[in-house]
């Protein structure tokens, strides 16, 4: 399965990673690489828990991601 992962600089240090399609699936790391590894693990655990509970696993089918630049006035 493929999911979009958002990685942002942490407020004080490190990086925060989250998966919009998997509500509440969030992790962090001191480096981007560490944040990516940690979110992968979090995603696996999240999906395993859904499957164990007999719940549907969300997909990103029909979802589109865009980057839009706007200028401030």
QUIVENPE-V689025 format. One record per run of one state. SS is the DSSP state (~ for helix, > for strand, _ for the rest). FROM is the first residue (numbers start at 1). LEN is the number of residues. Records with the same first field share a line. If there is no record, write none. Layout:
# QUIVENPE-V689025
SS: FROM-LEN, FROM-LEN
This chain:
# QUIVENPE-V689025
_: 1-5, 10-5, 19-7, 30-2, 53-21
>: 6-4, 15-4, 26-4
~: 32-21
